[in-house]
Structures are given as C-alpha cells and as structure tokens.
Amino acid sequence: MAFPAPRPGARLPARSVRRFACGPGAVRAVRFNVDGNYCLTCSSDKSLKLWNPHRGTLLKTYAGHGYEVLDAAGSCDNSQICSCGADKTVILWDVATGQLVRKFRGHGGKVNCVQFNEESTVIVSGSIDTSIRCWDCRSRRPEPIQILDEAKDGVSSVKVSDHEILSGSVDGRVRRYDLRMGQLFADYVGSPITSVCFSRDGQCSLSSSLDCTLRLLDKETGELLGEYTGHRNSEYQLDCCFNESDTHVVSASEDGLVYFWDLVEHPQLLGGENSRFPRPFV
C-alpha cells in the first residue's frame, strides 16, 4: 500500500489572521462547519458559541450544558449543531433559534468527542466511560441505537465516514468499525491516543498519542506508513489532521505552535527527527 496520492496546490498558513475573545473560560475545542464559513468554540464556561471567522463576529451563544463543553460539530445542511461536555450529556441544537432540540443522556462519564454521520441523522459520541454511543436525531427514543464498548479505557476521539467509525482510546488502540460488514479492526500504538482522523481519500488513518508521535497507518492492512515527531504532546488532548489536499500532516503542540510535516517525505518543518518501528499488533 502506498501513501495517499496528494492533490497539487497545497498552501500552508503563514500568519495569524484573527483572534476571538471567547470569554473568561478556557477554549476546549474549535470546529469549522462543513463549508468553512462558520466556526464553533467550546468553552469551559459551559457555553457553545457560533462565529463568523472571516469578520470576527459572534453570531449566537448556546447555553444548556451543566459543565464545560468539550466538543461540537455542525450538520451537513448547517441547520443543527451537536455538542458534548463534562456533564455526561450530548445536546442537539437548532442553529437558527439557538434552542435545545434534544438532550441525550446515557454516558457514565464526561463525553470527550462528538460527530454527525454524513447524513446528519445520527450523532456518534465517545466518552471517558470507554463507550461509543450512537444516537438517532430523528427519533424520540432516549436510548442510543447502538453502543460500541470494546475500548478498555476512555475514548478520546471519534471520526465518522459513510460506513465507518474511527476511534482512538487511552488504552493505546486505534479502532475502526466497518458498519456495513459488522467488523472491528484494531491497531495497537502503545501510548494513549488523543486524536484520530481519516485521510481525505479514505485510504489512511492518522493518530496522535502522548508519546509525542503522530502515526500514519494504512486503513485496510494496518501497515505503518510513517511517523511524525518533533512537536510536544505528553499531557494534553491535542488534535491532528491532514490538510485539504493530503500533502501535509498537521498537529497542535504543547509549546503553543502548530506543526506541519510533508506527508511522504515527512521532514519536520520546525525541526526534529523521524523514526519507524515494527507494528506489534494486528
């Protein structure tokens, strides 16, 4: 298996464009909507805020969580938002009115991450209680339609494609659920995982872990395609992702910087060394 074929024309950000005054609490997560015209900020002051990032204007504040908000996502048609928090709940919001549509309860601990499926009919949430739960947005039933509880420690990150759920756990494993085939694939990394994501072409997965390493895996075989080091991540839950053209890998860092690596050649743009290791678990 080769690296995903990068599309030409990659442009890396070079300067800060705008800053937002989000309030007195820490900002736990920032998420763009599907077309990048709006963004959401999740705050420790229990609020979720919707912004126009191009103008720097606050459009609406959503209040309903009982404790800090940890993650959020926008629906495919921009009409709804889902969010999760340390109050153990997942909330579905109406964007235009700011009203709470549904509040889903069932997790036994704080909910770290939340995602819509592609049609925005199901919300997928991951919690410190070691479970992933799937909630039907259209039904009035309070129970989740599915519970995935294979993780041995807290679930820190989930991503959803048309028929797959990718998750990362503090138990050091990246798990991929193929919903069409009813199969689970697990890859052992060894260090607690803070973030996972699919490549844009869907052929690879990327994970970030607390050993200050990002790992690129072939999605089908689990083959280790590359490691990316040089940033600092040994304590906090930080995000990683691909850029839009699959040419670079991106990660936050505990030194306050954002790091970029070339996907294939992967020299660090901010220094450091790369290494490889054999994959110990299939």
Secondary structure by P-SEA (a helix, b strand, c coil): ccccccccbbbbbccccccccccccccccccccccccbbbbbccccbbbbbcccccccccccccccccccccccccccccccccccccbbbbbccccccccccccccccccccccccccccbbbbbccccbbbbbbccccccccccccccccccccccccccccccccccccbbbbbcccccbbbbbbcccccccccccccccbbbbbccccbbbbbccccccccccccccccccccbbbbbccccccccccccccbbbbccccccccccbbbbbccccccc
